[in-house]
Amino acid sequence: MHYVVYILACSDGSLYSGITTDLKRRFEQHKSKKGGNYTQAHAVTKIVYTEKSPTRSSALKRELEIKSWQRSKKLALIETYIHDGAK
């Protein structure tokens, strides 16, 4: 089983980061406001970044790293991801 670190765009322009083993299911949870406190108050619009991680531990570390970044650094990561073809 692999984990996915993801970033979601919200309708108010904010970004939300998380981890999951099933991105489709988790995205639907966020969209239906059952995915977490933040996304209950900030409507999710789309997945803007994903990154596979081999273990839960490495996924959590990466999520915390991304969450610690300023918005500009997160947007640069997303832009690189989009530009490189969302590999």
PyMOL Python script that loads the backbone (N, CA, C, O; Angstrom):
from pymol import cmd

cmd.read_pdbstr("""\
ATOM      1  N   MET A   1       0.855  -1.178   0.000  1.00  0.00           N
ATOM      2  CA  MET A   1       0.000   0.000   0.000  1.00  0.00           C
ATOM      3  C   MET A   1       0.897   1.236   0.000  1.00  0.00           C
ATOM      4  O   MET A   1       1.899   1.289   0.713  1.00  0.00           O
ATOM      5  N   HIS A   2       0.531   2.211  -0.795  1.00  0.00           N
ATOM      6  CA  HIS A   2       1.263   3.463  -0.774  1.00  0.00           C
ATOM      7  C   HIS A   2       0.342   4.575  -0.260  1.00  0.00           C
ATOM      8  O   HIS A   2      -0.882   4.453  -0.250  1.00  0.00           O
ATOM      9  N   TYR A   3       0.974   5.634   0.155  1.00  0.00           N
ATOM     10  CA  TYR A   3       0.250   6.806   0.641  1.00  0.00           C
ATOM     11  C   TYR A   3       0.409   7.926  -0.371  1.00  0.00           C
ATOM     12  O   TYR A   3       1.372   7.958  -1.137  1.00  0.00           O
ATOM     13  N   VAL A   4      -0.544   8.840  -0.363  1.00  0.00           N
ATOM     14  CA  VAL A   4      -0.496   9.991  -1.244  1.00  0.00           C
ATOM     15  C   VAL A   4      -0.570  11.249  -0.390  1.00  0.00           C
ATOM     16  O   VAL A   4      -1.469  11.408   0.436  1.00  0.00           O
ATOM     17  N   VAL A   5       0.387  12.133  -0.606  1.00  0.00           N
ATOM     18  CA  VAL A   5       0.349  13.477  -0.026  1.00  0.00           C
ATOM     19  C   VAL A   5      -0.348  14.332  -1.079  1.00  0.00           C
ATOM     20  O   VAL A   5      -0.006  14.256  -2.259  1.00  0.00           O
ATOM     21  N   TYR A   6      -1.315  15.138  -0.672  1.00  0.00           N
ATOM     22  CA  TYR A   6      -2.067  15.915  -1.652  1.00  0.00           C
ATOM     23  C   TYR A   6      -2.287  17.336  -1.171  1.00  0.00           C
ATOM     24  O   TYR A   6      -2.238  17.628   0.024  1.00  0.00           O
ATOM     25  N   ILE A   7      -2.530  18.213  -2.139  1.00  0.00           N
ATOM     26  CA  ILE A   7      -2.933  19.590  -1.855  1.00  0.00           C
ATOM     27  C   ILE A   7      -4.218  19.844  -2.630  1.00  0.00           C
ATOM     28  O   ILE A   7      -4.311  19.546  -3.821  1.00  0.00           O
ATOM     29  N   LEU A   8      -5.201  20.395  -1.941  1.00  0.00           N
ATOM     30  CA  LEU A   8      -6.477  20.749  -2.543  1.00  0.00           C
ATOM     31  C   LEU A   8      -6.609  22.260  -2.627  1.00  0.00           C
ATOM     32  O   LEU A   8      -6.135  22.980  -1.748  1.00  0.00           O
ATOM     33  N   ALA A   9      -7.249  22.737  -3.675  1.00  0.00           N
ATOM     34  CA  ALA A   9      -7.605  24.147  -3.786  1.00  0.00           C
ATOM     35  C   ALA A   9      -9.021  24.312  -3.255  1.00  0.00           C
ATOM     36  O   ALA A   9      -9.893  23.481  -3.511  1.00  0.00           O
ATOM     37  N   CYS A  10      -9.237  25.382  -2.519  1.00  0.00           N
ATOM     38  CA  CYS A  10     -10.567  25.683  -1.973  1.00  0.00           C
ATOM     39  C   CYS A  10     -11.151  26.883  -2.697  1.00  0.00           C
ATOM     40  O   CYS A  10     -10.422  27.670  -3.301  1.00  0.00           O
ATOM     41  N   SER A  11     -12.467  27.019  -2.635  1.00  0.00           N
ATOM     42  CA  SER A  11     -13.162  28.074  -3.384  1.00  0.00           C
ATOM     43  C   SER A  11     -12.761  29.482  -2.965  1.00  0.00           C
ATOM     44  O   SER A  11     -12.918  30.428  -3.736  1.00  0.00           O
ATOM     45  N   ASP A  12     -12.247  29.625  -1.752  1.00  0.00           N
ATOM     46  CA  ASP A  12     -11.815  30.945  -1.293  1.00  0.00           C
ATOM     47  C   ASP A  12     -10.352  31.233  -1.630  1.00  0.00           C
ATOM     48  O   ASP A  12      -9.802  32.249  -1.207  1.00  0.00           O
ATOM     49  N   GLY A  13      -9.725  30.332  -2.396  1.00  0.00           N
ATOM     50  CA  GLY A  13      -8.338  30.526  -2.798  1.00  0.00           C
ATOM     51  C   GLY A  13      -7.320  29.907  -1.850  1.00  0.00           C
ATOM     52  O   GLY A  13      -6.122  29.918  -2.132  1.00  0.00           O
ATOM     53  N   SER A  14      -7.785  29.372  -0.739  1.00  0.00           N
ATOM     54  CA  SER A  14      -6.862  28.754   0.209  1.00  0.00           C
ATOM     55  C   SER A  14      -6.482  27.351  -0.262  1.00  0.00           C
ATOM     56  O   SER A  14      -7.098  26.788  -1.167  1.00  0.00           O
ATOM     57  N   LEU A  15      -5.447  26.805   0.381  1.00  0.00           N
ATOM     58  CA  LEU A  15      -4.949  25.476   0.044  1.00  0.00           C
ATOM     59  C   LEU A  15      -5.029  24.589   1.268  1.00  0.00           C
ATOM     60  O   LEU A  15      -4.849  25.052   2.394  1.00  0.00           O
ATOM     61  N   TYR A  16      -5.301  23.310   1.046  1.00  0.00           N
ATOM     62  CA  TYR A  16      -5.385  22.339   2.125  1.00  0.00           C
ATOM     63  C   TYR A  16      -4.494  21.159   1.782  1.00  0.00           C
ATOM     64  O   TYR A  16      -4.550  20.645   0.665  1.00  0.00           O
ATOM     65  N   SER A  17      -3.673  20.724   2.729  1.00  0.00           N
ATOM     66  CA  SER A  17      -2.782  19.576   2.526  1.00  0.00           C
ATOM     67  C   SER A  17      -3.210  18.415   3.406  1.00  0.00           C
ATOM     68  O   SER A  17      -3.707  18.605   4.517  1.00  0.00           O
ATOM     69  N   GLY A  18      -3.009  17.200   2.886  1.00  0.00           N
ATOM     70  CA  GLY A  18      -3.338  16.011   3.666  1.00  0.00           C
ATOM     71  C   GLY A  18      -2.658  14.781   3.089  1.00  0.00           C
ATOM     72  O   GLY A  18      -1.908  14.859   2.116  1.00  0.00           O
ATOM     73  N   ILE A  19      -2.944  13.625   3.725  1.00  0.00           N
ATOM     74  CA  ILE A  19      -2.457  12.347   3.210  1.00  0.00           C
ATOM     75  C   ILE A  19      -3.609  11.349   3.190  1.00  0.00           C
ATOM     76  O   ILE A  19      -4.585  11.488   3.927  1.00  0.00           O
ATOM     77  N   THR A  20      -3.477  10.338   2.327  1.00  0.00           N
ATOM     78  CA  THR A  20      -4.499   9.307   2.226  1.00  0.00           C
ATOM     79  C   THR A  20      -3.930   8.081   1.515  1.00  0.00           C
ATOM     80  O   THR A  20      -2.856   8.137   0.917  1.00  0.00           O
ATOM     81  N   THR A  21      -4.655   6.995   1.589  1.00  0.00           N
ATOM     82  CA  THR A  21      -4.320   5.817   0.786  1.00  0.00           C
ATOM     83  C   THR A  21      -5.285   5.683  -0.391  1.00  0.00           C
ATOM     84  O   THR A  21      -5.068   4.863  -1.284  1.00  0.00           O
ATOM     85  N   ASP A  22      -6.340   6.481  -0.393  1.00  0.00           N
ATOM     86  CA  ASP A  22      -7.351   6.435  -1.455  1.00  0.00           C
ATOM     87  C   ASP A  22      -7.765   7.877  -1.791  1.00  0.00           C
ATOM     88  O   ASP A  22      -8.674   8.433  -1.174  1.00  0.00           O
ATOM     89  N   LEU A  23      -7.088   8.461  -2.768  1.00  0.00           N
ATOM     90  CA  LEU A  23      -7.286   9.871  -3.084  1.00  0.00           C
ATOM     91  C   LEU A  23      -8.714  10.179  -3.529  1.00  0.00           C
ATOM     92  O   LEU A  23      -9.290  11.185  -3.114  1.00  0.00           O
ATOM     93  N   LYS A  24      -9.285   9.320  -4.368  1.00  0.00           N
ATOM     94  CA  LYS A  24     -10.649   9.566  -4.855  1.00  0.00           C
ATOM     95  C   LYS A  24     -11.644   9.608  -3.695  1.00  0.00           C
ATOM     96  O   LYS A  24     -12.462  10.523  -3.600  1.00  0.00           O
ATOM     97  N   ARG A  25     -11.564   8.610  -2.816  1.00  0.00           N
ATOM     98  CA  ARG A  25     -12.469   8.557  -1.658  1.00  0.00           C
ATOM     99  C   ARG A  25     -12.283   9.790  -0.768  1.00  0.00           C
ATOM    100  O   ARG A  25     -13.255  10.405  -0.331  1.00  0.00           O
ATOM    101  N   ARG A  26     -11.029  10.136  -0.508  1.00  0.00           N
ATOM    102  CA  ARG A  26     -10.753  11.257   0.393  1.00  0.00           C
ATOM    103  C   ARG A  26     -11.222  12.577  -0.200  1.00  0.00           C
ATOM    104  O   ARG A  26     -11.751  13.429   0.514  1.00  0.00           O
ATOM    105  N   PHE A  27     -11.030  12.749  -1.503  1.00  0.00           N
ATOM    106  CA  PHE A  27     -11.492  13.967  -2.159  1.00  0.00           C
ATOM    107  C   PHE A  27     -13.011  14.092  -2.049  1.00  0.00           C
ATOM    108  O   PHE A  27     -13.532  15.170  -1.765  1.00  0.00           O
ATOM    109  N   GLU A  28     -13.713  12.987  -2.275  1.00  0.00           N
ATOM    110  CA  GLU A  28     -15.170  12.999  -2.147  1.00  0.00           C
ATOM    111  C   GLU A  28     -15.596  13.331  -0.715  1.00  0.00           C
ATOM    112  O   GLU A  28     -16.588  14.031  -0.511  1.00  0.00           O
ATOM    113  N   GLN A  29     -14.855  12.834   0.273  1.00  0.00           N
ATOM    114  CA  GLN A  29     -15.151  13.176   1.672  1.00  0.00           C
ATOM    115  C   GLN A  29     -15.001  14.673   1.899  1.00  0.00           C
ATOM    116  O   GLN A  29     -15.847  15.302   2.534  1.00  0.00           O
ATOM    117  N   HIS A  30     -13.920  15.236   1.377  1.00  0.00           N
ATOM    118  CA  HIS A  30     -13.716  16.682   1.531  1.00  0.00           C
ATOM    119  C   HIS A  30     -14.822  17.465   0.828  1.00  0.00           C
ATOM    120  O   HIS A  30     -15.353  18.429   1.381  1.00  0.00           O
ATOM    121  N   LYS A  31     -15.168  17.053  -0.387  1.00  0.00           N
ATOM    122  CA  LYS A  31     -16.210  17.760  -1.132  1.00  0.00           C
ATOM    123  C   LYS A  31     -17.556  17.701  -0.414  1.00  0.00           C
ATOM    124  O   LYS A  31     -18.338  18.650  -0.479  1.00  0.00           O
ATOM    125  N   SER A  32     -17.822  16.602   0.261  1.00  0.00           N
ATOM    126  CA  SER A  32     -19.101  16.461   0.961  1.00  0.00           C
ATOM    127  C   SER A  32     -19.033  16.982   2.398  1.00  0.00           C
ATOM    128  O   SER A  32     -19.951  16.769   3.190  1.00  0.00           O
ATOM    129  N   LYS A  33     -17.939  17.666   2.721  1.00  0.00           N
ATOM    130  CA  LYS A  33     -17.724  18.301   4.032  1.00  0.00           C
ATOM    131  C   LYS A  33     -17.614  17.291   5.168  1.00  0.00           C
ATOM    132  O   LYS A  33     -17.955  17.599   6.310  1.00  0.00           O
ATOM    133  N   LYS A  34     -17.135  16.075   4.856  1.00  0.00           N
ATOM    134  CA  LYS A  34     -16.926  15.052   5.869  1.00  0.00           C
ATOM    135  C   LYS A  34     -15.448  14.687   5.981  1.00  0.00           C
ATOM    136  O   LYS A  34     -15.099  13.677   6.592  1.00  0.00           O
ATOM    137  N   GLY A  35     -14.577  15.516   5.385  1.00  0.00           N
ATOM    138  CA  GLY A  35     -13.171  15.179   5.319  1.00  0.00           C
ATOM    139  C   GLY A  35     -12.283  15.852   6.331  1.00  0.00           C
ATOM    140  O   GLY A  35     -11.097  15.531   6.404  1.00  0.00           O
ATOM    141  N   GLY A  36     -12.798  16.762   7.105  1.00  0.00           N
ATOM    142  CA  GLY A  36     -11.977  17.452   8.085  1.00  0.00           C
ATOM    143  C   GLY A  36     -12.567  18.808   8.413  1.00  0.00           C
ATOM    144  O   GLY A  36     -13.379  19.347   7.661  1.00  0.00           O
ATOM    145  N   ASN A  37     -12.155  19.345   9.529  1.00  0.00           N
ATOM    146  CA  ASN A  37     -12.704  20.627   9.982  1.00  0.00           C
ATOM    147  C   ASN A  37     -12.456  21.756   8.992  1.00  0.00           C
ATOM    148  O   ASN A  37     -13.354  22.547   8.704  1.00  0.00           O
ATOM    149  N   TYR A  38     -11.234  21.825   8.472  1.00  0.00           N
ATOM    150  CA  TYR A  38     -10.904  22.937   7.571  1.00  0.00           C
ATOM    151  C   TYR A  38     -11.780  22.904   6.324  1.00  0.00           C
ATOM    152  O   TYR A  38     -12.321  23.931   5.913  1.00  0.00           O
ATOM    153  N   THR A  39     -11.918  21.735   5.729  1.00  0.00           N
ATOM    154  CA  THR A  39     -12.681  21.660   4.479  1.00  0.00           C
ATOM    155  C   THR A  39     -14.195  21.678   4.703  1.00  0.00           C
ATOM    156  O   THR A  39     -14.961  21.757   3.743  1.00  0.00           O
ATOM    157  N   GLN A  40     -14.620  21.608   5.938  1.00  0.00           N
ATOM    158  CA  GLN A  40     -16.038  21.819   6.232  1.00  0.00           C
ATOM    159  C   GLN A  40     -16.374  23.295   6.073  1.00  0.00           C
ATOM    160  O   GLN A  40     -17.483  23.649   5.674  1.00  0.00           O
ATOM    161  N   ALA A  41     -15.399  24.160   6.391  1.00  0.00           N
ATOM    162  CA  ALA A  41     -15.612  25.605   6.333  1.00  0.00           C
ATOM    163  C   ALA A  41     -15.114  26.225   5.028  1.00  0.00           C
ATOM    164  O   ALA A  41     -15.474  27.357   4.704  1.00  0.00           O
ATOM    165  N   HIS A  42     -14.289  25.493   4.280  1.00  0.00           N
ATOM    166  CA  HIS A  42     -13.700  26.000   3.032  1.00  0.00           C
ATOM    167  C   HIS A  42     -13.980  24.984   1.931  1.00  0.00           C
ATOM    168  O   HIS A  42     -13.337  23.936   1.865  1.00  0.00           O
ATOM    169  N   ALA A  43     -14.935  25.298   1.075  1.00  0.00           N
ATOM    170  CA  ALA A  43     -15.352  24.354   0.033  1.00  0.00           C
ATOM    171  C   ALA A  43     -14.195  23.987  -0.890  1.00  0.00           C
ATOM    172  O   ALA A  43     -13.499  24.858  -1.412  1.00  0.00           O
ATOM    173  N   VAL A  44     -14.004  22.696  -1.079  1.00  0.00           N
ATOM    174  CA  VAL A  44     -12.934  22.172  -1.920  1.00  0.00           C
ATOM    175  C   VAL A  44     -13.359  22.227  -3.386  1.00  0.00           C
ATOM    176  O   VAL A  44     -14.498  21.899  -3.718  1.00  0.00           O
ATOM    177  N   THR A  45     -12.436  22.645  -4.268  1.00  0.00           N
ATOM    178  CA  THR A  45     -12.764  22.715  -5.687  1.00  0.00           C
ATOM    179  C   THR A  45     -12.020  21.688  -6.527  1.00  0.00           C
ATOM    180  O   THR A  45     -12.604  21.097  -7.436  1.00  0.00           O
ATOM    181  N   LYS A  46     -10.726  21.464  -6.236  1.00  0.00           N
ATOM    182  CA  LYS A  46      -9.984  20.499  -7.043  1.00  0.00           C
ATOM    183  C   LYS A  46      -8.693  20.066  -6.359  1.00  0.00           C
ATOM    184  O   LYS A  46      -8.207  20.706  -5.426  1.00  0.00           O
ATOM    185  N   ILE A  47      -8.161  18.964  -6.853  1.00  0.00           N
ATOM    186  CA  ILE A  47      -6.866  18.468  -6.411  1.00  0.00           C
ATOM    187  C   ILE A  47      -5.828  19.154  -7.280  1.00  0.00           C
ATOM    188  O   ILE A  47      -5.899  19.077  -8.507  1.00  0.00           O
ATOM    189  N   VAL A  48      -4.852  19.833  -6.655  1.00  0.00           N
ATOM    190  CA  VAL A  48      -3.857  20.570  -7.427  1.00  0.00           C
ATOM    191  C   VAL A  48      -2.460  19.969  -7.325  1.00  0.00           C
ATOM    192  O   VAL A  48      -1.557  20.378  -8.055  1.00  0.00           O
ATOM    193  N   TYR A  49      -2.274  19.002  -6.427  1.00  0.00           N
ATOM    194  CA  TYR A  49      -0.951  18.389  -6.286  1.00  0.00           C
ATOM    195  C   TYR A  49      -1.095  17.029  -5.629  1.00  0.00           C
ATOM    196  O   TYR A  49      -1.877  16.867  -4.693  1.00  0.00           O
ATOM    197  N   THR A  50      -0.337  16.044  -6.120  1.00  0.00           N
ATOM    198  CA  THR A  50      -0.251  14.746  -5.466  1.00  0.00           C
ATOM    199  C   THR A  50       1.194  14.263  -5.537  1.00  0.00           C
ATOM    200  O   THR A  50       1.947  14.600  -6.450  1.00  0.00           O
ATOM    201  N   GLU A  51       1.543  13.468  -4.546  1.00  0.00           N
ATOM    202  CA  GLU A  51       2.892  12.909  -4.461  1.00  0.00           C
ATOM    203  C   GLU A  51       2.798  11.577  -3.727  1.00  0.00           C
ATOM    204  O   GLU A  51       2.293  11.518  -2.606  1.00  0.00           O
ATOM    205  N   LYS A  52       3.280  10.513  -4.353  1.00  0.00           N
ATOM    206  CA  LYS A  52       3.248   9.205  -3.706  1.00  0.00           C
ATOM    207  C   LYS A  52       4.337   9.114  -2.653  1.00  0.00           C
ATOM    208  O   LYS A  52       5.413   9.695  -2.791  1.00  0.00           O
ATOM    209  N   SER A  53       4.032   8.373  -1.598  1.00  0.00           N
ATOM    210  CA  SER A  53       4.972   8.159  -0.507  1.00  0.00           C
ATOM    211  C   SER A  53       4.889   6.685  -0.113  1.00  0.00           C
ATOM    212  O   SER A  53       3.791   6.135  -0.029  1.00  0.00           O
ATOM    213  N   PRO A  54       6.032   6.034   0.130  1.00  0.00           N
ATOM    214  CA  PRO A  54       6.009   4.592   0.377  1.00  0.00           C
ATOM    215  C   PRO A  54       5.466   4.178   1.743  1.00  0.00           C
ATOM    216  O   PRO A  54       4.980   3.058   1.901  1.00  0.00           O
ATOM    217  N   THR A  55       5.545   5.074   2.734  1.00  0.00           N
ATOM    218  CA  THR A  55       5.094   4.721   4.081  1.00  0.00           C
ATOM    219  C   THR A  55       4.252   5.842   4.673  1.00  0.00           C
ATOM    220  O   THR A  55       4.315   6.990   4.231  1.00  0.00           O
ATOM    221  N   ARG A  56       3.470   5.491   5.672  1.00  0.00           N
ATOM    222  CA  ARG A  56       2.670   6.495   6.367  1.00  0.00           C
ATOM    223  C   ARG A  56       3.571   7.521   7.022  1.00  0.00           C
ATOM    224  O   ARG A  56       3.290   8.719   6.982  1.00  0.00           O
ATOM    225  N   SER A  57       4.654   7.054   7.625  1.00  0.00           N
ATOM    226  CA  SER A  57       5.594   7.945   8.299  1.00  0.00           C
ATOM    227  C   SER A  57       6.183   8.976   7.339  1.00  0.00           C
ATOM    228  O   SER A  57       6.227  10.164   7.658  1.00  0.00           O
ATOM    229  N   SER A  58       6.637   8.531   6.167  1.00  0.00           N
ATOM    230  CA  SER A  58       7.224   9.468   5.207  1.00  0.00           C
ATOM    231  C   SER A  58       6.163  10.428   4.666  1.00  0.00           C
ATOM    232  O   SER A  58       6.462  11.593   4.404  1.00  0.00           O
ATOM    233  N   ALA A  59       4.932   9.953   4.497  1.00  0.00           N
ATOM    234  CA  ALA A  59       3.843  10.823   4.029  1.00  0.00           C
ATOM    235  C   ALA A  59       3.528  11.898   5.064  1.00  0.00           C
ATOM    236  O   ALA A  59       3.340  13.063   4.715  1.00  0.00           O
ATOM    237  N   LEU A  60       3.471  11.511   6.325  1.00  0.00           N
ATOM    238  CA  LEU A  60       3.190  12.491   7.388  1.00  0.00           C
ATOM    239  C   LEU A  60       4.294  13.536   7.485  1.00  0.00           C
ATOM    240  O   LEU A  60       4.020  14.721   7.671  1.00  0.00           O
ATOM    241  N   LYS A  61       5.540  13.095   7.358  1.00  0.00           N
ATOM    242  CA  LYS A  61       6.661  14.043   7.408  1.00  0.00           C
ATOM    243  C   LYS A  61       6.591  15.034   6.258  1.00  0.00           C
ATOM    244  O   LYS A  61       6.814  16.230   6.443  1.00  0.00           O
ATOM    245  N   ARG A  62       6.279  14.528   5.066  1.00  0.00           N
ATOM    246  CA  ARG A  62       6.180  15.398   3.896  1.00  0.00           C
ATOM    247  C   ARG A  62       4.999  16.353   4.031  1.00  0.00           C
ATOM    248  O   ARG A  62       5.112  17.527   3.677  1.00  0.00           O
ATOM    249  N   GLU A  63       3.872  15.867   4.536  1.00  0.00           N
ATOM    250  CA  GLU A  63       2.709  16.731   4.742  1.00  0.00           C
ATOM    251  C   GLU A  63       3.054  17.861   5.707  1.00  0.00           C
ATOM    252  O   GLU A  63       2.720  19.017   5.448  1.00  0.00           O
ATOM    253  N   LEU A  64       3.708  17.543   6.799  1.00  0.00           N
ATOM    254  CA  LEU A  64       4.094  18.576   7.767  1.00  0.00           C
ATOM    255  C   LEU A  64       5.074  19.569   7.159  1.00  0.00           C
ATOM    256  O   LEU A  64       5.007  20.767   7.435  1.00  0.00           O
ATOM    257  N   GLU A  65       5.989  19.065   6.328  1.00  0.00           N
ATOM    258  CA  GLU A  65       6.930  19.955   5.657  1.00  0.00           C
ATOM    259  C   GLU A  65       6.183  20.949   4.770  1.00  0.00           C
ATOM    260  O   GLU A  65       6.422  22.155   4.832  1.00  0.00           O
ATOM    261  N   ILE A  66       5.278  20.427   3.946  1.00  0.00           N
ATOM    262  CA  ILE A  66       4.509  21.291   3.043  1.00  0.00           C
ATOM    263  C   ILE A  66       3.655  22.277   3.830  1.00  0.00           C
ATOM    264  O   ILE A  66       3.576  23.452   3.469  1.00  0.00           O
ATOM    265  N   LYS A  67       3.016  21.816   4.900  1.00  0.00           N
ATOM    266  CA  LYS A  67       2.175  22.705   5.711  1.00  0.00           C
ATOM    267  C   LYS A  67       2.979  23.835   6.346  1.00  0.00           C
ATOM    268  O   LYS A  67       2.428  24.899   6.631  1.00  0.00           O
ATOM    269  N   SER A  68       4.268  23.619   6.570  1.00  0.00           N
ATOM    270  CA  SER A  68       5.100  24.643   7.199  1.00  0.00           C
ATOM    271  C   SER A  68       5.532  25.736   6.213  1.00  0.00           C
ATOM    272  O   SER A  68       5.984  26.806   6.621  1.00  0.00           O
ATOM    273  N   TRP A  69       5.390  25.460   4.937  1.00  0.00           N
ATOM    274  CA  TRP A  69       5.829  26.405   3.914  1.00  0.00           C
ATOM    275  C   TRP A  69       4.887  27.592   3.796  1.00  0.00           C
ATOM    276  O   TRP A  69       3.700  27.511   4.113  1.00  0.00           O
ATOM    277  N   GLN A  70       5.459  28.700   3.327  1.00  0.00           N
ATOM    278  CA  GLN A  70       4.637  29.857   2.990  1.00  0.00           C
ATOM    279  C   GLN A  70       3.857  29.542   1.718  1.00  0.00           C
ATOM    280  O   GLN A  70       4.244  28.676   0.934  1.00  0.00           O
ATOM    281  N   ARG A  71       2.778  30.246   1.533  1.00  0.00           N
ATOM    282  CA  ARG A  71       1.903  30.024   0.381  1.00  0.00           C
ATOM    283  C   ARG A  71       2.666  30.078  -0.937  1.00  0.00           C
ATOM    284  O   ARG A  71       2.420  29.264  -1.826  1.00  0.00           O
ATOM    285  N   SER A  72       3.585  31.023  -1.073  1.00  0.00           N
ATOM    286  CA  SER A  72       4.329  31.174  -2.321  1.00  0.00           C
ATOM    287  C   SER A  72       5.122  29.916  -2.672  1.00  0.00           C
ATOM    288  O   SER A  72       5.221  29.554  -3.844  1.00  0.00           O
ATOM    289  N   LYS A  73       5.681  29.257  -1.676  1.00  0.00           N
ATOM    290  CA  LYS A  73       6.440  28.035  -1.925  1.00  0.00           C
ATOM    291  C   LYS A  73       5.506  26.889  -2.320  1.00  0.00           C
ATOM    292  O   LYS A  73       5.849  26.070  -3.174  1.00  0.00           O
ATOM    293  N   LYS A  74       4.332  26.833  -1.699  1.00  0.00           N
ATOM    294  CA  LYS A  74       3.342  25.818  -2.078  1.00  0.00           C
ATOM    295  C   LYS A  74       2.884  26.028  -3.523  1.00  0.00           C
ATOM    296  O   LYS A  74       2.749  25.068  -4.282  1.00  0.00           O
ATOM    297  N   LEU A  75       2.649  27.279  -3.896  1.00  0.00           N
ATOM    298  CA  LEU A  75       2.213  27.574  -5.261  1.00  0.00           C
ATOM    299  C   LEU A  75       3.301  27.227  -6.271  1.00  0.00           C
ATOM    300  O   LEU A  75       2.997  26.771  -7.373  1.00  0.00           O
ATOM    301  N   ALA A  76       4.563  27.437  -5.910  1.00  0.00           N
ATOM    302  CA  ALA A  76       5.672  27.069  -6.799  1.00  0.00           C
ATOM    303  C   ALA A  76       5.720  25.548  -6.976  1.00  0.00           C
ATOM    304  O   ALA A  76       5.967  25.066  -8.082  1.00  0.00           O
ATOM    305  N   LEU A  77       5.488  24.798  -5.913  1.00  0.00           N
ATOM    306  CA  LEU A  77       5.448  23.336  -5.993  1.00  0.00           C
ATOM    307  C   LEU A  77       4.319  22.893  -6.920  1.00  0.00           C
ATOM    308  O   LEU A  77       4.510  22.021  -7.768  1.00  0.00           O
ATOM    309  N   ILE A  78       3.161  23.489  -6.756  1.00  0.00           N
ATOM    310  CA  ILE A  78       2.002  23.162  -7.590  1.00  0.00           C
ATOM    311  C   ILE A  78       2.291  23.508  -9.047  1.00  0.00           C
ATOM    312  O   ILE A  78       1.976  22.720  -9.939  1.00  0.00           O
ATOM    313  N   GLU A  79       2.876  24.655  -9.298  1.00  0.00           N
ATOM    314  CA  GLU A  79       3.194  25.085 -10.667  1.00  0.00           C
ATOM    315  C   GLU A  79       4.174  24.121 -11.333  1.00  0.00           C
ATOM    316  O   GLU A  79       4.003  23.775 -12.502  1.00  0.00           O
ATOM    317  N   THR A  80       5.181  23.694 -10.613  1.00  0.00           N
ATOM    318  CA  THR A  80       6.151  22.728 -11.141  1.00  0.00           C
ATOM    319  C   THR A  80       5.450  21.416 -11.465  1.00  0.00           C
ATOM    320  O   THR A  80       5.702  20.801 -12.502  1.00  0.00           O
ATOM    321  N   TYR A  81       4.574  21.001 -10.573  1.00  0.00           N
ATOM    322  CA  TYR A  81       3.808  19.753 -10.745  1.00  0.00           C
ATOM    323  C   TYR A  81       2.957  19.823 -12.012  1.00  0.00           C
ATOM    324  O   TYR A  81       2.928  18.872 -12.794  1.00  0.00           O
ATOM    325  N   ILE A  82       2.273  20.932 -12.213  1.00  0.00           N
ATOM    326  CA  ILE A  82       1.419  21.114 -13.380  1.00  0.00           C
ATOM    327  C   ILE A  82       2.278  21.177 -14.649  1.00  0.00           C
ATOM    328  O   ILE A  82       1.959  20.555 -15.663  1.00  0.00           O
ATOM    329  N   HIS A  83       3.357  21.930 -14.571  1.00  0.00           N
ATOM    330  CA  HIS A  83       4.245  22.117 -15.721  1.00  0.00           C
ATOM    331  C   HIS A  83       4.904  20.790 -16.139  1.00  0.00           C
ATOM    332  O   HIS A  83       5.099  20.548 -17.330  1.00  0.00           O
ATOM    333  N   ASP A  84       5.240  19.947 -15.182  1.00  0.00           N
ATOM    334  CA  ASP A  84       5.896  18.667 -15.476  1.00  0.00           C
ATOM    335  C   ASP A  84       4.897  17.585 -15.876  1.00  0.00           C
ATOM    336  O   ASP A  84       5.285  16.434 -16.077  1.00  0.00           O
ATOM    337  N   GLY A  85       3.646  17.931 -15.992  1.00  0.00           N
ATOM    338  CA  GLY A  85       2.648  16.978 -16.474  1.00  0.00           C
ATOM    339  C   GLY A  85       2.017  16.131 -15.398  1.00  0.00           C
ATOM    340  O   GLY A  85       1.497  15.055 -15.696  1.00  0.00           O
ATOM    341  N   ALA A  86       2.044  16.582 -14.144  1.00  0.00           N
ATOM    342  CA  ALA A  86       1.396  15.870 -13.039  1.00  0.00           C
ATOM    343  C   ALA A  86       1.793  14.409 -12.993  1.00  0.00           C
ATOM    344  O   ALA A  86       0.949  13.514 -13.015  1.00  0.00           O
ATOM    345  N   LYS A  87       3.078  14.189 -12.927  1.00  0.00           N
ATOM    346  CA  LYS A  87       3.621  12.814 -12.910  1.00  0.00           C
ATOM    347  C   LYS A  87       3.277  12.084 -11.651  1.00  0.00           C
ATOM    348  O   LYS A  87       3.658  10.925 -11.486  1.00  0.00           O
TER     349      LYS A  87
END
""", "prot")
cmd.dss("prot")
cmd.show_as("cartoon", "prot")
cmd.util.cbc("prot")
cmd.orient("prot")
